[in-house]
Amino acid sequence: MWLLDVDGVVNATRPGWGGPPRKSQVWSDTDRVSYVVRWALALVDRIRALQESGGVDIRWCSTWCPDAHRLEYLWRLPPLARAITADPIPRGPACWPLKLAAARAVLAEGRRLVWTDDEALPPPGRLRDELTAGGQALLIEPRSKRGLQPEDLDRIEAFVAASQP
């Protein structure tokens, strides 16, 4: 299971990936405003390929959950499940406990976890050790302005491949 955040992970101001970012306005029914979203096309292509391969189940784990259908349309992603269903979804650090609860729920189901988030991952210490015990979780915290990079996707793909029978 991959818990995927949006802002600072896929939506990044300078994603790189060998070219200028794609850019679009995305309407949020929740906030009743349009946001500028920037992403690397190659990143979204790799996310889509991983989901389509059946090797990993991707779930949105973001304050974008209520409006994620707009991102799925923009990025040509299939409908993905939402890890956060609170209504309204708290913003900023107030949302982090919901994301942590989603990660713990994945592990409690006996599933391996990939969690990508630029802010909500627990810092090194007891909580992070609890999540990563036994090699069951891969936590990746990209730099917010850059988002996930090719080497991060390489790590995710290797982690997913290692869990295949």
Secondary structure, DSSP 4 states (H G I P E B T S, - for coil): -EEE--BTTTB-SS--TTSPPEEEEEEETTTTEEEEEEE-HHHHHHHHHHHHHTS--EEE-STTGGGHHHHHHHHTPPP-EES---SSPPPGGGGHHHHHHHHHHHHHTT--EEEE-SS-SPPTTHHHHHHHGGG-EEEE---TTT-S-HHHHHHHHHHHHHT--
